[in-house]
């Protein structure tokens, strides 16, 4: 199967401690790699103010993951688990 490039951007709540944020990022990177994705890079983008309140927060830490995968299993599992995480306010996946 042909591999496709994807970009996942997710917003982490701003009051999360640095160690807990790093653990969260490692956990979700592992979700992707365990389900067949190859991570090209995974990095914090910046802390930004929102145009409107999300979950009681006015700002959040944007994290961007660039990856390749041949099927959507990794993306589906990331999406499922991120919906149940209180530490991720929003997420978006784009095929590049």
Secondary structure, DSSP 8 states (H G I E B T S, - for coil): ---EEEEEEEEEETTS-HHHHHHHHHHHHHHHHHTT-EEEEEEEEEEEEEEEEETTEEEEEEEEEEEEESSSHHHHHHHHHHHH-TTEEEEEEEE-
